[in-house]
Amino acid sequence: MVSLLTQYAFLGKVKDVNITIKREIASDLYLTGNKYRKLKHNLIEFYKNRYDGIVTFGGPFSNHLAATSSLCEHFGIKSFGFVRGQEMNTKSNPTIQHCINTGMHLEYLKREDYKLKFFSKKVQKFLSKRNLYYVPEGGSNDFGIKGSSEIVGSFDLKFDAICLAVGTGGTMLGASRSISNDQKLIGFLSVNDKSRSNYISNSIDSSIDYTLITEFTFGGFGKFNNELILFMNSFKKKYKIPLDPIYTGKVLFGIFTLINNHNWSWGKNILIIHTGGLQGIDGFNFLQKKKGGLLLK
């Protein structure tokens, strides 16, 4: 029901660094990149047991919520999502509308309840009445990490370094399990969250040559400035590859900046894994139009 097409795009040489982008394009846009990978083994685990559906958490523009609702629709599974922000109960956006259109039952939580997750009384009451398989926010449990390890293929082992975006950290941990001994793994953190750095350093194998770059978060998750937007629009116009403003846009901006400023020290032949998230462009433009800001083209 869900097929993946792997594409490699050689961007050419920037200064003296050869740059290639790897994209895994799913038959469903919402499952493109690492989205299906992170859900694949969770889906297998779901079928091993007799659950009534799948439940997860996410913000109002969450790639993960959108991907989970798509996956469940494809396989005829009941889906349930807890959304951060009770105000969303009376509002909509492209992501929320997609979840509704694909049959996901949404519950909107106050921000204090959302922080508590399972310890929230509202969540406990809701779940006590149902037998649901839980996928954590972002899909970064052991099964999500296992699926993420499959995003690195045999062809990818020829590159000096593999670069990717880091949110929860699950994709980076997964990739670390599949790279070769002489490769470097470069993660670009997209959130201002020291716990993510600690999580990765405590979880990744000590033999892995990795670097977590934290200087291109643009202020935190979902934060940006006009320079980033202009870069992404210019990148798409030149290379015909769309980037999302939460993750991949920041990765490419960071790489080009480091190389052009002669601060790149991780090899001359690098691979960037495009982690998808393109559904977020509509949501981004939805908010920008309200503010009269620059749009992603």
N, C-alpha and C positions, 0 to 999 in steps of 0.2 A: 504493500500500500504506500510505502514511502521509499523512494529511490534517491540515490546520491550520485551526482556527477562531479568528479574531481577535475578542476582546471588549474593549470599553472600559467601565470603571466609573468614574463620576464620584463621588468621595467627598464632595464638597461643599467648603465653605470652612472652612479652619482659620486663625483670625485673619483675615487679609485675603488669603490665598493659596488659589486654586482648585486642587484636586488631582485628577488623573485617573490611573487605572492601566490600562495596556495589557497584556493577556494573550494569548499565542498558545498555545491548547490543542490538543495533538496527539491523534490518535486513540489513541495509545499514551502513557500517563502519563509514561513514562520519557523521552519525546522532546519533552515540553512545554517552553515557554520558548525559551531559546536553544540547547537541546541538538540539535534536528534541524538548525537553521540552521548550527551549527558543523560538523556532519558531512556536510551535503548535498553540498558541492563536493569534499570528500574522497572521497565515494562515487562521484561522477562521475569523478574522477581514477583511482580504483581500477579502474573499468570500462574506462578507456582503455588499460590495460595488463593483462598476463596474470599477475596475482598469484593466489596460492593462498588468500589470506585477509587479514584485517586484524588488526594487533596494536597494542596501546596499553598505557599504564601508568595506575595510579590507586591511591588509598588504599582501605582496606577498606570505606568508606562512600561511595565516589566516585560522583557523579552521572554523570560521564563514562564510567566503566566500565559502569555500568548502561545508559546510553543507547547505547553502542557495541554491547553485547550484544543489545539490543532491535533496533537497526537491522539488524544482521547476520542476526538470526533472520528479520526481515521479508523480506529479500532473498535468503535462502538462502546466505549467505556464512559461511565458517568464521571464527570470532573467537577471538582469543588475548589474554589480559590478564595483565600482570605486576602483582601486588598487593604493596603495601608492608607488610612485617611477616610474617616466616616463621611466627610463632605462629598466623596465620590459617589455616594448613594444617590445623589440628586444631580450628578453631572455625568458626562461621558467624554470619551476621547477615542481616537482610532483603536487603541489597544483594548480598552474596556469593551468597545463595541464589537471587536473581533471575538473576544471571549464570550460575550453574550450570543453572538451569531453562531458560534460553534457549540453552544449548549452548555457552557460552564456555569454552574451555580455560584454566584458571587456573594460573599459576606464582607461587609465593609467595617473595618475596625478603627476605633479611636487609636491615635498614635501611641498612647500609653499601653493599650491592649496589644497593639502590634509588636511592641518591644518585648512583651512577655511571651508572645507566641503561645505555646501549649499551656503555659501557666496562667493564661488569661481565663477568667471564669466563663466568658462568653464562648471562647474556643472550646473549652472543656465540655461545656453543656452541649454544644453543637456536635462534637465528635462522639460523645457518649451514646448518642442515638444511632450511630452509623459505624459500620465496619469498613474503614477506609485505609488504603495504602498511602503512607505519607512520603512525599518527596520534599526535602528542605528547600528553602528559598535559594534560587540559583541552581538547584539540582546538584550541589556539590557534596553528596555523600559518597560512601565507598563505591557504590554502583556507578555514580556519575563520574568519579575519577577513573574507574575502570574503562568506561566508555570513552573518556577523553584520551586515554592512552592510545586508542586506535586512530586518533586523528593524525598521528605521525606514521607515515608509511615507509617502505624500504627505499623509495626514491629520495626521500627527504634526508636520508642519512649521509648524503654526499656534501651537504652544506656545512660551512664552518660554524654557523650559529642559527638557531631557530628562535624567532621572536613572536611574541603574542601578548594580548591584553590580559590583565589580571583584575578580576573583580573579587569574587569569593576566594579564588585561588585554586579551585578544583581542576580547571583545564591545565594550568601550569604543572600541578602535581601529576596529572595524568600523562602529560607530554614528557615529564622527567623520567617516566618509567620506560620510555620507548626510544629515547635518543641514544646515539652511540657514545662510547667512552671518550672519544676525542672531540665531541661537539660541545658547544656552549649553548645554554638556554637563557634567553633574555626576556624577562617579563616587564611590562610597562603597567604600573599600578594606576588605576583610573579613579581610585577613591582615596580620601584622606583618612585612612584607618590603619593605625599601627598594629592592630591585632591581626591584620591580614599578613603583614610582614612576619610577625611572630609565628603565625600559623604555618606559613610556608617554611620558615627556617627550622621549625620544630618537626615538620612532617617530611621534608624532602630528604632523600638519601644523601649522606655526607660525601659520597663519591661524585655527586653531580656538580659540574662546573656551571654555576648559575649566577645571574645578577638580577636584582629587582630594582628597576629604575623608578624613582618616586617623584621626579621633578616635572612631570608633564600631566599632573592631575587636573590642572586648570582650576584648582580650588576645591576639588572633591567630586563625588559622584554626581553626574548630571550637570556639572558646572562647565562653562565654556566662555570664550570671548570671541569678538569679531575676527580676530586673527586666525583662530581655528576654523571658523566657518569659511572664510575666504580661502584658506589652504585646502580644505576639503573640496570646495567647488572647483578650484583650480586643478586639483589632483584628478577629480572625475573627468573634467574636460580633457585633460592630457592623456590619461591612461584608460578611460572608459570603465573605470571600476568605482562603484559607489562605496562610501565609507559611512559608518554610523557615528554619531556625535558622542556616544558614551564610551566606546571602547576603541574600535579600529582607527577612528580619526585621530585620536590621541597617540596611538602607536606610531602611525605613519608620520605625524607631525614631529614626534620625538626623534624618530630615526633620521629623518631628513635634516632636522636641526643639528643633531649631534654630528652627523657626517659633514655637513656644510661648515660647521664650526671647528672641524678637525678634532673632535672629541670622541670619535668612534674607535674602539679598540677591541672589537669582537670578531675580527675576521673580514676577509674581502669578498666572501661569497655567502650571502645570507638569505634565509627563507623567512618570510612573514606569513603566519597562519591567520587568515581572515576568519574571525569567529562569528561572522554574520551580524545579527542584530539590526538588519536593515528595516524591519518593521518600525523601528524607533524613529525613522526619518519623518514619517507622517505625523507622529506625535510631537516631534520637535517642531516641525513647521506649524502644527496646530497651535502650539503655545506662542511661537514667534509672531504669527499673524495677529494674535490678540495684543501683543506688545508693540507691534510695528517694527519688529527686528529683522535682521537679515535671515533669508531662507536658504536651506540647502536645495540645490538644483538637481 
